[in-house]
């Protein structure tokens, strides 16, 4: 599913493809060859104070996506909780004795589950893992090339291009 058709995300690029290189010349050559195929490519040098902005340039879109996902998934949790409450009230005698309490409790748990799932989507642990590996490489004097492909085909092509240029490729989902 592309970012444009997924209501839970607001970013233009959901995938992060990066590679670590031993020196700046090698990174610059890889970035140039990758720019010919894709436009959104950055080079990060060791000691770059703005490295995280190059890895995650869509901060505003991430916040917008967090709102979207929380609203959508918590609303879905509410609907699921109401449906599950009706099911429980109609099939379980203990729930039928206190239908309002059952409805409130089940709905709150379902809303909470939706919020937790939305939070997990917002945190993007797959991208965080790539960012931490990049930070480790940058701390050891390596250079990085970071690409933000907009679809799976571009992501695969970016990974192949960076690998062929001699980089250690890191990729999120």
DOSE-758150 format. One record per atom (N, C-alpha, C): atom name; x, y, z. Coordinates in Angstrom, 3 decimals. Layout:
BEGIN
+-------+----------+----------+----------+
: atomo :        X :        Y :        Z :
+-------+----------+----------+----------+
:    CA :        X :        Y :        Z :
...
+-------+----------+----------+----------+
END
This chain:
BEGIN
+-------+----------+----------+----------+
: atomo :        X :        Y :        Z :
+-------+----------+----------+----------+
:     N :    0.852 :   -1.170 :    0.000 :
:    CA :    0.000 :    0.000 :    0.000 :
:     C :    0.895 :    1.229 :    0.000 :
:     N :    0.654 :    2.143 :   -0.898 :
:    CA :    1.493 :    3.332 :   -1.005 :
:     C :    1.105 :    4.335 :    0.067 :
:     N :    2.014 :    5.270 :    0.404 :
:    CA :    1.708 :    6.266 :    1.417 :
:     C :    0.491 :    7.121 :    1.045 :
:     N :    0.275 :    7.334 :   -0.227 :
:    CA :   -0.842 :    8.175 :   -0.655 :
:     C :   -2.186 :    7.511 :   -0.405 :
:     N :   -2.246 :    6.178 :   -0.380 :
:    CA :   -3.515 :    5.487 :   -0.196 :
:     C :   -3.691 :    4.944 :    1.220 :
:     N :   -2.704 :    5.095 :    2.088 :
:    CA :   -2.793 :    4.603 :    3.443 :
:     C :   -3.193 :    5.739 :    4.370 :
:     N :   -4.379 :    5.673 :    4.974 :
:    CA :   -4.842 :    6.774 :    5.820 :
:     C :   -4.119 :    6.880 :    7.159 :
:     N :   -3.332 :    5.882 :    7.528 :
:    CA :   -2.667 :    5.905 :    8.825 :
:     C :   -1.345 :    6.663 :    8.817 :
:     N :   -0.818 :    6.972 :    7.649 :
:    CA :    0.462 :    7.661 :    7.546 :
:     C :    0.303 :    8.912 :    6.690 :
:     N :    1.104 :    9.934 :    6.985 :
:    CA :    1.066 :   11.162 :    6.199 :
:     C :    2.381 :   11.393 :    5.446 :
:     N :    3.391 :   10.572 :    5.716 :
:    CA :    4.673 :   10.756 :    5.048 :
:     C :    4.585 :   10.396 :    3.572 :
:     N :    5.448 :   11.028 :    2.779 :
:    CA :    5.526 :   10.692 :    1.356 :
:     C :    6.299 :    9.396 :    1.152 :
:     N :    7.236 :    9.132 :    2.056 :
:    CA :    8.066 :    7.932 :    1.952 :
:     C :    7.965 :    7.143 :    3.249 :
:     N :    7.492 :    5.912 :    3.159 :
:    CA :    7.390 :    5.066 :    4.347 :
:     C :    8.629 :    4.214 :    4.563 :
:     N :    9.454 :    4.079 :    3.538 :
:    CA :   10.640 :    3.228 :    3.609 :
:     C :   11.893 :    4.079 :    3.675 :
:     N :   12.837 :    3.645 :    4.467 :
:    CA :   14.127 :    4.306 :    4.586 :
:     C :   15.192 :    3.333 :    4.099 :
:     N :   15.967 :    3.752 :    3.113 :
:    CA :   17.076 :    2.942 :    2.612 :
:     C :   18.344 :    3.768 :    2.797 :
:     N :   19.330 :    3.191 :    3.461 :
:    CA :   20.577 :    3.906 :    3.722 :
:     C :   21.744 :    2.943 :    3.557 :
:     N :   22.919 :    3.519 :    3.436 :
:    CA :   24.130 :    2.698 :    3.353 :
:     C :   25.274 :    3.438 :    4.023 :
:     N :   26.133 :    2.677 :    4.662 :
:    CA :   27.325 :    3.227 :    5.294 :
:     C :   28.534 :    2.977 :    4.398 :
:     N :   29.386 :    3.998 :    4.299 :
:    CA :   30.586 :    3.924 :    3.460 :
:     C :   31.798 :    4.327 :    4.282 :
:     N :   32.957 :    3.871 :    3.848 :
:    CA :   34.198 :    4.152 :    4.556 :
:     C :   34.725 :    5.558 :    4.389 :
:     N :   34.414 :    6.212 :    3.264 :
:    CA :   34.915 :    7.570 :    3.060 :
:     C :   33.915 :    8.410 :    2.272 :
:     N :   34.158 :    9.701 :    2.247 :
:    CA :   33.251 :   10.645 :    1.604 :
:     C :   33.210 :   10.523 :    0.092 :
:     N :   34.322 :   10.185 :   -0.508 :
:    CA :   34.363 :   10.030 :   -1.964 :
:     C :   33.444 :    8.920 :   -2.428 :
:     N :   33.536 :    7.801 :   -1.746 :
:    CA :   32.710 :    6.643 :   -2.071 :
:     C :   31.229 :    6.966 :   -1.845 :
:     N :   30.922 :    7.659 :   -0.756 :
:    CA :   29.534 :    8.043 :   -0.465 :
:     C :   29.002 :    9.022 :   -1.505 :
:     N :   29.814 :    9.988 :   -1.899 :
:    CA :   29.388 :   10.976 :   -2.897 :
:     C :   29.112 :   10.316 :   -4.245 :
:     N :   29.969 :    9.363 :   -4.625 :
:    CA :   29.755 :    8.651 :   -5.890 :
:     C :   28.470 :    7.830 :   -5.844 :
:     N :   28.228 :    7.173 :   -4.731 :
:    CA :   27.004 :    6.383 :   -4.588 :
:     C :   25.775 :    7.282 :   -4.607 :
:     N :   25.852 :    8.419 :   -3.919 :
:    CA :   24.719 :    9.349 :   -3.884 :
:     C :   24.428 :    9.898 :   -5.268 :
:     N :   25.460 :   10.207 :   -6.012 :
:    CA :   25.256 :   10.747 :   -7.369 :
:     C :   24.599 :    9.724 :   -8.287 :
:     N :   25.039 :    8.475 :   -8.217 :
:    CA :   24.413 :    7.455 :   -9.060 :
:     C :   22.974 :    7.197 :   -8.629 :
:     N :   22.699 :    7.308 :   -7.335 :
:    CA :   21.348 :    7.105 :   -6.838 :
:     C :   20.441 :    8.282 :   -7.184 :
:     N :   20.985 :    9.495 :   -7.197 :
:    CA :   20.189 :   10.685 :   -7.545 :
:     C :   19.697 :   10.639 :   -8.992 :
:     N :   20.423 :    9.958 :   -9.853 :
:    CA :   19.982 :    9.848 :  -11.242 :
:     C :   18.691 :    9.052 :  -11.342 :
:     N :   18.477 :    8.118 :  -10.420 :
:    CA :   17.263 :    7.302 :  -10.431 :
:     C :   16.184 :    7.871 :   -9.509 :
:     N :   16.598 :    8.499 :   -8.405 :
:    CA :   15.660 :    9.040 :   -7.417 :
:     C :   16.147 :   10.412 :   -6.978 :
:     N :   15.235 :   11.255 :   -6.630 :
:    CA :   15.620 :   12.605 :   -6.261 :
:     C :   15.954 :   12.805 :   -4.793 :
:     N :   15.291 :   12.129 :   -3.890 :
:    CA :   15.402 :   12.404 :   -2.464 :
:     C :   16.534 :   11.597 :   -1.835 :
:     N :   17.764 :   12.120 :   -1.967 :
:    CA :   18.956 :   11.432 :   -1.477 :
:     C :   19.806 :   12.443 :   -0.703 :
:     N :   20.295 :   12.043 :    0.452 :
:    CA :   21.157 :   12.900 :    1.273 :
:     C :   22.430 :   12.166 :    1.631 :
:     N :   23.503 :   12.949 :    1.822 :
:    CA :   24.770 :   12.414 :    2.325 :
:     C :   24.933 :   12.925 :    3.749 :
:     N :   25.306 :   12.018 :    4.636 :
:    CA :   25.535 :   12.388 :    6.038 :
:     C :   26.984 :   12.082 :    6.350 :
:     N :   27.707 :   13.107 :    6.791 :
:    CA :   29.108 :   12.913 :    7.121 :
:     C :   29.280 :   12.735 :    8.625 :
:     N :   30.372 :   12.133 :    9.050 :
:    CA :   30.604 :   11.966 :   10.486 :
:     C :   30.619 :   13.335 :   11.172 :
:     N :   30.003 :   13.409 :   12.331 :
:    CA :   29.974 :   14.658 :   13.079 :
:     C :   28.884 :   15.624 :   12.644 :
:     N :   28.061 :   15.253 :   11.682 :
:    CA :   26.972 :   16.122 :   11.204 :
:     C :   25.947 :   16.289 :   12.327 :
:     N :   25.750 :   17.520 :   12.772 :
:    CA :   24.805 :   17.791 :   13.867 :
:     C :   23.350 :   17.647 :   13.415 :
:     N :   23.095 :   17.753 :   12.124 :
:    CA :   21.741 :   17.669 :   11.570 :
:     C :   21.460 :   16.307 :   10.941 :
:     N :   22.185 :   15.275 :   11.359 :
:    CA :   22.055 :   13.972 :   10.709 :
:     C :   20.649 :   13.411 :   10.819 :
:     N :   19.974 :   13.626 :   11.936 :
:    CA :   18.646 :   13.042 :   12.112 :
:     C :   17.620 :   13.707 :   11.192 :
:     N :   17.797 :   14.992 :   10.873 :
:    CA :   16.891 :   15.661 :    9.926 :
:     C :   17.028 :   15.078 :    8.524 :
:     N :   18.210 :   14.586 :    8.207 :
:    CA :   18.409 :   13.959 :    6.908 :
:     C :   17.817 :   12.556 :    6.877 :
:     N :   17.827 :   11.883 :    8.023 :
:    CA :   17.259 :   10.538 :    8.115 :
:     C :   15.736 :   10.611 :    8.175 :
:     N :   15.192 :   11.556 :    8.940 :
:    CA :   13.737 :   11.728 :    9.103 :
:     C :   13.349 :   13.167 :    8.745 :
:     N :   13.308 :   13.495 :    7.455 :
:    CA :   13.028 :   14.888 :    7.075 :
:     C :   11.555 :   15.289 :    7.162 :
:     N :   10.660 :   14.343 :    7.365 :
:    CA :    9.231 :   14.643 :    7.333 :
:     C :    8.622 :   14.716 :    8.736 :
:     N :    9.210 :   15.512 :    9.609 :
:    CA :    8.737 :   15.610 :   10.985 :
:     C :    7.283 :   16.052 :   11.098 :
:     N :    6.904 :   17.040 :   10.341 :
:    CA :    5.517 :   17.526 :   10.387 :
:     C :    4.548 :   16.455 :    9.887 :
:     N :    4.924 :   15.750 :    8.841 :
:    CA :    4.071 :   14.677 :    8.306 :
:     C :    3.952 :   13.526 :    9.309 :
:     N :    5.018 :   13.259 :   10.048 :
:    CA :    4.962 :   12.203 :   11.058 :
:     C :    3.964 :   12.582 :   12.144 :
:     N :    3.988 :   13.842 :   12.583 :
:    CA :    3.020 :   14.296 :   13.598 :
:     C :    1.588 :   14.219 :   13.066 :
:     N :    1.399 :   14.618 :   11.810 :
:    CA :    0.067 :   14.537 :   11.193 :
:     C :   -0.386 :   13.075 :   11.092 :
:     N :    0.528 :   12.205 :   10.749 :
:    CA :    0.223 :   10.772 :   10.686 :
:     C :   -0.104 :   10.198 :   12.045 :
:     N :    0.559 :   10.702 :   13.092 :
:    CA :    0.264 :   10.240 :   14.452 :
:     C :   -1.180 :   10.588 :   14.819 :
:     N :   -1.591 :   11.802 :   14.514 :
:    CA :   -2.987 :   12.187 :   14.773 :
:     C :   -3.943 :   11.302 :   13.984 :
:     N :   -3.656 :   11.139 :   12.703 :
:    CA :   -4.524 :   10.314 :   11.844 :
:     C :   -4.662 :    8.898 :   12.378 :
:     N :   -3.537 :    8.286 :   12.672 :
:    CA :   -3.579 :    6.888 :   13.104 :
:     C :   -4.271 :    6.744 :   14.455 :
:     N :   -4.027 :    7.672 :   15.369 :
:    CA :   -4.695 :    7.579 :   16.667 :
:     C :   -6.204 :    7.763 :   16.535 :
:     N :   -6.621 :    8.734 :   15.759 :
:    CA :   -8.060 :    8.943 :   15.576 :
:     C :   -8.694 :    7.727 :   14.907 :
:     N :   -8.078 :    7.242 :   13.837 :
:    CA :   -8.655 :    6.110 :   13.096 :
:     C :   -8.682 :    4.833 :   13.930 :
:     N :   -7.566 :    4.503 :   14.568 :
:    CA :   -7.500 :    3.226 :   15.279 :
:     C :   -8.245 :    3.254 :   16.612 :
:     N :   -8.291 :    4.393 :   17.265 :
:    CA :   -9.075 :    4.472 :   18.502 :
:     C :  -10.574 :    4.459 :   18.184 :
:     N :  -10.965 :    5.072 :   17.077 :
:    CA :  -12.368 :    5.003 :   16.644 :
:     C :  -12.738 :    3.573 :   16.279 :
:     N :  -11.853 :    2.904 :   15.564 :
:    CA :  -12.104 :    1.503 :   15.218 :
:     C :  -12.176 :    0.653 :   16.487 :
:     N :  -11.332 :    0.959 :   17.464 :
:    CA :  -11.385 :    0.251 :   18.737 :
:     C :  -12.710 :    0.466 :   19.451 :
:     N :  -13.229 :    1.691 :   19.387 :
:    CA :  -14.531 :    1.966 :   20.005 :
:     C :  -15.628 :    1.134 :   19.347 :
:     N :  -15.651 :    1.138 :   18.015 :
:    CA :  -16.679 :    0.371 :   17.290 :
:     C :  -16.539 :   -1.119 :   17.598 :
:     N :  -15.333 :   -1.618 :   17.577 :
:    CA :  -15.097 :   -3.024 :   17.898 :
:     C :  -15.512 :   -3.326 :   19.335 :
:     N :  -15.221 :   -2.420 :   20.250 :
:    CA :  -15.603 :   -2.604 :   21.642 :
:     C :  -17.108 :   -2.646 :   21.832 :
:     N :  -17.843 :   -1.786 :   21.125 :
:    CA :  -19.299 :   -1.796 :   21.218 :
:     C :  -19.851 :   -3.109 :   20.664 :
:     N :  -19.333 :   -3.532 :   19.512 :
:    CA :  -19.803 :   -4.799 :   18.929 :
:     C :  -19.488 :   -5.983 :   19.839 :
:     N :  -18.285 :   -5.996 :   20.391 :
:    CA :  -17.902 :   -7.076 :   21.292 :
:     C :  -18.754 :   -7.048 :   22.561 :
:     N :  -19.084 :   -5.860 :   23.031 :
:    CA :  -19.954 :   -5.732 :   24.215 :
:     C :  -21.320 :   -6.341 :   23.947 :
:     N :  -21.910 :   -6.017 :   22.793 :
:    CA :  -23.210 :   -6.596 :   22.451 :
:     C :  -23.129 :   -8.114 :   22.393 :
:     N :  -22.057 :   -8.622 :   21.812 :
:    CA :  -21.871 :  -10.067 :   21.737 :
:     C :  -21.781 :  -10.675 :   23.140 :
:     N :  -20.985 :  -10.060 :   23.997 :
:    CA :  -20.835 :  -10.576 :   25.361 :
:     C :  -22.145 :  -10.502 :   26.139 :
:     N :  -22.840 :   -9.401 :   26.025 :
:    CA :  -24.100 :   -9.224 :   26.762 :
:     C :  -25.138 :  -10.256 :   26.329 :
:     N :  -25.127 :  -10.599 :   25.051 :
:    CA :  -26.110 :  -11.556 :   24.532 :
:     C :  -25.713 :  -13.018 :   24.693 :
:     N :  -24.474 :  -13.299 :   25.060 :
:    CA :  -24.038 :  -14.692 :   25.158 :
:     C :  -23.519 :  -15.090 :   26.535 :
:     N :  -23.285 :  -14.128 :   27.405 :
:    CA :  -22.686 :  -14.426 :   28.698 :
:     C :  -23.573 :  -13.842 :   29.795 :
:     N :  -24.036 :  -14.683 :   30.680 :
:    CA :  -24.996 :  -14.268 :   31.712 :
:     C :  -24.420 :  -13.202 :   32.638 :
:     N :  -23.161 :  -13.318 :   33.013 :
:    CA :  -22.549 :  -12.329 :   33.914 :
:     C :  -22.502 :  -10.947 :   33.271 :
:     N :  -22.217 :  -10.888 :   31.977 :
:    CA :  -22.193 :   -9.601 :   31.270 :
:     C :  -23.600 :   -9.038 :   31.133 :
:     N :  -24.582 :   -9.922 :   30.975 :
:    CA :  -25.972 :   -9.478 :   30.831 :
:     C :  -26.500 :   -8.861 :   32.126 :
:     N :  -25.948 :   -9.238 :   33.265 :
:    CA :  -26.382 :   -8.675 :   34.546 :
:     C :  -25.991 :   -7.203 :   34.688 :
:     N :  -24.927 :   -6.813 :   34.014 :
:    CA :  -24.453 :   -5.423 :   34.087 :
:     C :  -24.059 :   -4.951 :   32.686 :
:     N :  -25.035 :   -4.711 :   31.817 :
:    CA :  -24.712 :   -4.388 :   30.431 :
:     C :  -23.956 :   -3.066 :   30.261 :
:     N :  -24.283 :   -2.060 :   31.048 :
:    CA :  -23.584 :   -0.773 :   30.908 :
:     C :  -22.123 :   -0.893 :   31.320 :
:     N :  -21.882 :   -1.555 :   32.423 :
:    CA :  -20.507 :   -1.732 :   32.889 :
:     C :  -19.707 :   -2.573 :   31.889 :
:     N :  -20.335 :   -3.612 :   31.362 :
:    CA :  -19.675 :   -4.438 :   30.342 :
:     C :  -19.328 :   -3.591 :   29.120 :
:     N :  -20.292 :   -2.810 :   28.644 :
:    CA :  -20.066 :   -1.975 :   27.463 :
:     C :  -18.965 :   -0.960 :   27.663 :
:     N :  -18.983 :   -0.308 :   28.813 :
:    CA :  -17.960 :    0.704 :   29.097 :
:     C :  -16.584 :    0.059 :   29.213 :
:     N :  -16.484 :   -1.031 :   29.982 :
:    CA :  -15.189 :   -1.676 :   30.203 :
:     C :  -14.596 :   -2.223 :   28.904 :
:     N :  -15.402 :   -2.943 :   28.151 :
:    CA :  -14.897 :   -3.543 :   26.907 :
:     C :  -14.530 :   -2.456 :   25.910 :
:     N :  -15.357 :   -1.428 :   25.797 :
:    CA :  -15.066 :   -0.343 :   24.852 :
:     C :  -13.795 :    0.405 :   25.240 :
:     N :  -13.604 :    0.664 :   26.530 :
:    CA :  -12.383 :    1.361 :   26.959 :
:     C :  -11.135 :    0.536 :   26.664 :
:     N :  -11.210 :   -0.775 :   26.918 :
:    CA :  -10.052 :   -1.623 :   26.600 :
:     C :   -9.776 :   -1.641 :   25.095 :
:     N :  -10.818 :   -1.682 :   24.284 :
:    CA :  -10.636 :   -1.689 :   22.828 :
:     C :  -10.079 :   -0.353 :   22.340 :
:     N :  -10.554 :    0.748 :   22.912 :
:    CA :  -10.016 :    2.071 :   22.550 :
:     C :   -8.538 :    2.146 :   22.932 :
:     N :   -8.205 :    1.662 :   24.116 :
:    CA :   -6.821 :    1.648 :   24.566 :
:     C :   -5.943 :    0.807 :   23.638 :
:     N :   -6.448 :   -0.344 :   23.227 :
:    CA :   -5.690 :   -1.200 :   22.303 :
:     C :   -5.464 :   -0.482 :   20.975 :
:     N :   -6.483 :    0.218 :   20.476 :
:    CA :   -6.320 :    0.988 :   19.244 :
:     C :   -5.285 :    2.084 :   19.397 :
:     N :   -5.289 :    2.763 :   20.535 :
:    CA :   -4.297 :    3.807 :   20.796 :
:     C :   -2.886 :    3.257 :   20.895 :
:     N :   -2.755 :    2.090 :   21.513 :
:    CA :   -1.427 :    1.477 :   21.624 :
:     C :   -0.895 :    1.050 :   20.256 :
:     N :   -1.773 :    0.498 :   19.430 :
:    CA :   -1.366 :    0.116 :   18.081 :
:     C :   -0.969 :    1.349 :   17.273 :
:     N :   -1.732 :    2.423 :   17.403 :
:    CA :   -1.395 :    3.668 :   16.703 :
:     C :   -0.050 :    4.212 :   17.189 :
:     N :    0.203 :    4.114 :   18.484 :
:    CA :    1.490 :    4.553 :   19.019 :
:     C :    2.649 :    3.743 :   18.466 :
:     N :    2.440 :    2.447 :   18.338 :
:    CA :    3.480 :    1.594 :   17.761 :
:     C :    3.748 :    1.977 :   16.307 :
:     N :    2.679 :    2.243 :   15.554 :
:    CA :    2.859 :    2.670 :   14.169 :
:     C :    3.585 :    4.013 :   14.092 :
:     N :    3.306 :    4.903 :   15.031 :
:    CA :    3.941 :    6.218 :   15.045 :
:     C :    5.424 :    6.113 :   15.390 :
:     N :    5.760 :    5.223 :   16.301 :
:    CA :    7.159 :    5.065 :   16.700 :
:     C :    8.030 :    4.511 :   15.589 :
:     N :    7.434 :    3.711 :   14.709 :
:    CA :    8.144 :    3.103 :   13.586 :
:     C :    9.453 :    2.450 :   14.015 :
:     N :    9.365 :    1.351 :   14.786 :
:    CA :   10.589 :    0.715 :   15.277 :
:     C :   11.523 :    0.253 :   14.162 :
:     N :   10.989 :   -0.038 :   12.983 :
:    CA :   11.847 :   -0.446 :   11.868 :
:     C :   12.753 :    0.700 :   11.438 :
:     N :   12.229 :    1.921 :   11.390 :
:    CA :   13.038 :    3.084 :   11.007 :
:     C :   13.998 :    3.470 :   12.132 :
:     N :   13.559 :    3.312 :   13.374 :
:    CA :   14.425 :    3.635 :   14.507 :
:     C :   15.656 :    2.737 :   14.529 :
:     N :   15.473 :    1.469 :   14.195 :
:    CA :   16.602 :    0.537 :   14.166 :
:     C :   17.631 :    0.973 :   13.117 :
:     N :   17.153 :    1.399 :   11.950 :
:    CA :   18.065 :    1.879 :   10.904 :
:     C :   18.789 :    3.135 :   11.380 :
:     N :   18.055 :    4.059 :   12.003 :
:    CA :   18.658 :    5.306 :   12.482 :
:     C :   19.748 :    5.032 :   13.521 :
:     N :   19.515 :    4.079 :   14.398 :
:    CA :   20.510 :    3.778 :   15.425 :
:     C :   21.766 :    3.135 :   14.819 :
:     N :   21.575 :    2.291 :   13.801 :
:    CA :   22.737 :    1.710 :   13.120 :
:     C :   23.514 :    2.795 :   12.373 :
:     N :   22.807 :    3.743 :   11.784 :
:    CA :   23.478 :    4.856 :   11.112 :
:     C :   24.271 :    5.676 :   12.127 :
:     N :   23.667 :    5.975 :   13.261 :
:    CA :   24.358 :    6.764 :   14.289 :
:     C :   25.632 :    6.057 :   14.737 :
:     N :   25.540 :    4.753 :   14.918 :
:    CA :   26.716 :    3.987 :   15.326 :
:     C :   27.824 :    4.092 :   14.266 :
:     N :   27.443 :    3.941 :   13.004 :
:    CA :   28.431 :    4.065 :   11.931 :
:     C :   29.030 :    5.460 :   11.845 :
:     N :   28.197 :    6.480 :   11.980 :
:    CA :   28.689 :    7.865 :   11.942 :
:     C :   29.627 :    8.140 :   13.112 :
:     N :   29.323 :    7.585 :   14.276 :
:    CA :   30.199 :    7.758 :   15.443 :
:     C :   31.558 :    7.101 :   15.240 :
:     N :   31.624 :    6.126 :   14.346 :
:    CA :   32.894 :    5.453 :   14.049 :
:     C :   33.560 :    5.998 :   12.783 :
:     N :   33.161 :    7.189 :   12.350 :
:    CA :   33.830 :    7.854 :   11.237 :
:     C :   33.377 :    7.440 :    9.853 :
:     N :   32.287 :    6.726 :    9.758 :
:    CA :   31.797 :    6.313 :    8.444 :
:     C :   30.853 :    7.370 :    7.883 :
:     N :   30.665 :    7.349 :    6.587 :
:    CA :   29.756 :    8.255 :    5.888 :
:     C :   28.488 :    7.483 :    5.524 :
:     N :   27.382 :    8.195 :    5.384 :
:    CA :   26.117 :    7.538 :    5.061 :
:     C :   25.449 :    8.220 :    3.879 :
:     N :   24.771 :    7.423 :    3.093 :
:    CA :   23.891 :    7.915 :    2.037 :
:     C :   22.491 :    7.452 :    2.415 :
:     N :   21.546 :    8.397 :    2.434 :
:    CA :   20.190 :    8.113 :    2.878 :
:     C :   19.220 :    8.434 :    1.746 :
:     N :   18.354 :    7.479 :    1.421 :
:    CA :   17.345 :    7.670 :    0.369 :
:     C :   15.960 :    7.449 :    0.963 :
:     N :   14.995 :    8.176 :    0.417 :
:    CA :   13.606 :    8.069 :    0.850 :
:     C :   12.729 :    7.708 :   -0.348 :
:     N :   12.775 :    6.434 :   -0.765 :
:    CA :   11.981 :    6.019 :   -1.924 :
:     C :   10.488 :    6.040 :   -1.616 :
:     N :    9.693 :    6.247 :   -2.659 :
:    CA :    8.248 :    6.386 :   -2.463 :
:     C :    7.459 :    5.123 :   -2.767 :
:     N :    8.130 :    4.095 :   -3.289 :
:    CA :    7.437 :    2.832 :   -3.536 :
:     C :    8.431 :    1.683 :   -3.407 :
:     N :    7.930 :    0.473 :   -3.429 :
:    CA :    8.763 :   -0.705 :   -3.213 :
:     C :    9.798 :   -0.899 :   -4.318 :
:     N :    9.406 :   -0.634 :   -5.550 :
:    CA :   10.345 :   -0.791 :   -6.664 :
:     C :   11.535 :    0.162 :   -6.513 :
:     N :   11.252 :    1.403 :   -6.135 :
:    CA :   12.323 :    2.385 :   -5.930 :
:     C :   13.200 :    1.995 :   -4.745 :
:     N :   12.592 :    1.433 :   -3.705 :
:    CA :   13.362 :    1.002 :   -2.535 :
:     C :   14.317 :   -0.132 :   -2.908 :
:     N :   13.829 :   -1.086 :   -3.658 :
:    CA :   14.685 :   -2.196 :   -4.089 :
:     C :   15.818 :   -1.691 :   -4.979 :
:     N :   15.491 :   -0.781 :   -5.891 :
:    CA :   16.508 :   -0.215 :   -6.776 :
:     C :   17.554 :    0.564 :   -5.981 :
:     N :   17.109 :    1.332 :   -4.984 :
:    CA :   18.039 :    2.102 :   -4.155 :
:     C :   18.975 :    1.157 :   -3.401 :
:     N :   18.422 :    0.085 :   -2.828 :
:    CA :   19.256 :   -0.879 :   -2.120 :
:     C :   20.292 :   -1.513 :   -3.033 :
:     N :   19.883 :   -1.892 :   -4.242 :
:    CA :   20.817 :   -2.491 :   -5.200 :
:     C :   21.909 :   -1.504 :   -5.603 :
:     N :   21.520 :   -0.259 :   -5.866 :
:    CA :   22.491 :    0.762 :   -6.278 :
:     C :   23.525 :    1.000 :   -5.179 :
:     N :   23.065 :    1.126 :   -3.945 :
:    CA :   23.985 :    1.373 :   -2.830 :
:     C :   24.869 :    0.165 :   -2.554 :
:     N :   24.322 :   -1.021 :   -2.688 :
:    CA :   25.105 :   -2.251 :   -2.493 :
:     C :   26.177 :   -2.365 :   -3.579 :
:     N :   25.805 :   -2.083 :   -4.830 :
:    CA :   26.771 :   -2.149 :   -5.928 :
:     C :   27.857 :   -1.100 :   -5.806 :
:     N :   27.572 :   -0.013 :   -5.092 :
:    CA :   28.573 :    1.043 :   -4.890 :
:     C :   29.495 :    0.698 :   -3.736 :
:     N :   29.263 :   -0.443 :   -3.070 :
:    CA :   30.149 :   -0.874 :   -1.993 :
:     C :   29.684 :   -0.499 :   -0.598 :
:     N :   28.428 :   -0.093 :   -0.469 :
:    CA :   27.927 :    0.305 :    0.841 :
:     C :   27.326 :   -0.842 :    1.618 :
:     N :   27.314 :   -0.679 :    2.919 :
:    CA :   26.631 :   -1.618 :    3.819 :
:     C :   25.186 :   -1.117 :    3.923 :
:     N :   24.266 :   -1.788 :    3.258 :
:    CA :   22.892 :   -1.311 :    3.115 :
:     C :   22.061 :   -1.631 :    4.359 :
:     N :   21.321 :   -0.611 :    4.797 :
:    CA :   20.386 :   -0.723 :    5.906 :
:     C :   19.029 :   -0.304 :    5.378 :
:     N :   17.977 :   -1.031 :    5.769 :
:    CA :   16.670 :   -0.719 :    5.221 :
:     C :   15.555 :   -0.971 :    6.233 :
:     N :   14.577 :   -0.082 :    6.238 :
:    CA :   13.383 :   -0.295 :    7.056 :
:     C :   12.375 :   -1.089 :    6.215 :
:     N :   11.261 :   -1.416 :    6.814 :
:    CA :   10.219 :   -2.169 :    6.094 :
:     C :    9.634 :   -1.378 :    4.959 :
+-------+----------+----------+----------+
END
